[in-house]
Structure formats: structure tokens, C-alpha cells
Amino acid sequence: MFLSSLIPVRTKPSRPQVQDSSHVQTPTMMVSIGPHLGEKQ
């Protein structure tokens, strides 16, 4: 439900506050996956 709500909200630049939340969560997830991928390789 949260992802479905974020997809349409991200397309609307009218809500910069929501984009901020998404931007902060994106790098956090990447950092968590980054080391995982490095270890697998």
C-alpha cells in the first residue's frame, strides 16, 4: 500500500515533502543492498 501511494506521489512534483521522504529512503536501501552485493561478488 505504501509503495503504491509513493509511485503516484513521486510523479507529482507538487509534494516536495513526500519526495524528500522517498529520497531519504532510497539511499538508505541502496546502502543496505550495496554491501550485500559486494559480499556476494
MDAnalysis code that builds the backbone (N, CA, C; Angstrom):
import MDAnalysis as mda
import numpy as np

u = mda.Universe.empty(123, n_residues=41, atom_resindex=np.repeat(np.arange(41), 3), trajectory=True)
u.add_TopologyAttr("name", ["N", "CA", "C"] * 41)
u.add_TopologyAttr("resid", np.arange(1, 42))
u.add_TopologyAttr("resname", ["MET", "PHE", "LEU", "SER", "SER", "LEU", "ILE", "PRO", "VAL", "ARG", "THR", "LYS", "PRO", "SER", "ARG", "PRO", "GLN", "VAL", "GLN", "ASP", "SER", "SER", "HIS", "VAL", "GLN", "THR", "PRO", "THR", "MET", "MET", "VAL", "SER", "ILE", "GLY", "PRO", "HIS", "LEU", "GLY", "GLU", "LYS", "GLN"])
u.atoms.positions = np.array([
    [0.836, -1.191, 0.000],
    [0.000, 0.000, 0.000],
    [0.887, 1.264, 0.000],
    [1.955, 1.222, 0.761],
    [2.822, 2.403, 0.859],
    [3.514, 2.662, -0.483],
    [4.003, 1.588, -1.106],
    [4.699, 1.749, -2.394],
    [3.738, 2.283, -3.439],
    [2.529, 1.766, -3.454],
    [1.527, 2.205, -4.449],
    [1.264, 3.699, -4.277],
    [1.273, 4.153, -3.057],
    [0.982, 5.578, -2.786],
    [2.196, 6.435, -3.152],
    [3.387, 5.868, -3.007],
    [4.605, 6.635, -3.293],
    [4.791, 6.814, -4.801],
    [4.413, 5.828, -5.583],
    [4.613, 5.901, -7.039],
    [3.885, 7.123, -7.630],
    [2.580, 7.253, -7.380],
    [1.847, 8.401, -7.928],
    [2.292, 9.728, -7.289],
    [2.660, 9.683, -6.054],
    [3.073, 10.917, -5.360],
    [4.402, 11.404, -5.933],
    [5.284, 10.498, -6.248],
    [6.601, 10.877, -6.776],
    [6.434, 11.568, -8.135],
    [5.453, 11.129, -8.898],
    [5.241, 11.729, -10.219],
    [4.766, 13.165, -10.072],
    [4.145, 13.485, -8.939],
    [3.630, 14.854, -8.728],
    [4.669, 15.689, -7.983],
    [5.316, 16.619, -8.666],
    [6.323, 17.482, -8.026],
    [5.680, 18.518, -7.111],
    [4.357, 18.456, -6.984],
    [3.650, 19.422, -6.132],
    [3.888, 19.093, -4.657],
    [4.344, 17.860, -4.386],
    [4.561, 17.475, -2.971],
    [6.069, 17.242, -2.734],
    [6.814, 18.294, -2.495],
    [8.260, 18.143, -2.261],
    [8.544, 17.424, -0.946],
    [7.631, 17.559, 0.010],
    [7.832, 16.910, 1.316],
    [7.825, 15.392, 1.144],
    [6.917, 14.902, 0.326],
    [6.820, 13.449, 0.123],
    [8.064, 12.963, -0.625],
    [8.521, 13.769, -1.600],
    [9.702, 13.380, -2.378],
    [10.922, 13.274, -1.456],
    [10.989, 14.197, -0.501],
    [12.119, 14.182, 0.438],
    [12.167, 12.845, 1.163],
    [11.008, 12.393, 1.626],
    [10.935, 11.130, 2.366],
    [11.398, 9.988, 1.475],
    [11.005, 10.042, 0.207],
    [11.348, 8.960, -0.725],
    [12.851, 9.013, -1.019],
    [13.378, 10.214, -1.147],
    [14.796, 10.370, -1.466],
    [15.666, 9.847, -0.323],
    [15.201, 10.068, 0.883],
    [15.989, 9.642, 2.053],
    [15.950, 8.116, 2.175],
    [14.811, 7.537, 1.824],
    [14.681, 6.081, 1.947],
    [15.430, 5.368, 0.820],
    [15.523, 5.989, -0.338],
    [16.185, 5.342, -1.484],
    [17.666, 5.072, -1.187],
    [18.424, 6.093, -0.772],
    [19.847, 5.870, -0.479],
    [20.042, 4.898, 0.680],
    [19.160, 4.937, 1.640],
    [19.277, 4.033, 2.793],
    [19.160, 2.583, 2.325],
    [18.230, 2.332, 1.419],
    [18.041, 0.974, 0.910],
    [19.256, 0.571, 0.061],
    [19.735, 1.488, -0.738],
    [20.885, 1.200, -1.614],
    [22.111, 0.863, -0.761],
    [22.317, 1.619, 0.284],
    [23.476, 1.380, 1.161],
    [23.367, -0.007, 1.803],
    [22.126, -0.402, 2.119],
    [21.925, -1.706, 2.753],
    [22.170, -2.824, 1.740],
    [21.778, -2.570, 0.487],
    [21.948, -3.594, -0.553],
    [23.387, -3.572, -1.081],
    [23.997, -2.387, -1.072],
    [25.366, -2.238, -1.590],
    [26.311, -3.279, -0.996],
    [26.480, -3.285, 0.321],
    [27.410, -4.236, 0.956],
    [26.999, -5.684, 0.691],
    [25.702, -5.913, 0.594],
    [25.228, -7.287, 0.356],
    [25.704, -7.772, -1.007],
    [25.599, -6.900, -2.009],
    [26.003, -7.277, -3.370],
    [27.521, -7.469, -3.405],
    [28.238, -6.589, -2.721],
    [29.700, -6.678, -2.705],
    [30.147, -7.997, -2.082],
    [29.467, -8.411, -1.031],
    [29.847, -9.665, -0.357],
    [29.557, -10.863, -1.262],
    [28.458, -10.770, -1.995],
    [28.083, -11.886, -2.889],
    [29.126, -12.035, -3.986],
    [29.589, -10.888, -4.500],
    [30.588, -10.941, -5.572],
    [31.888, -11.455, -4.970],
])
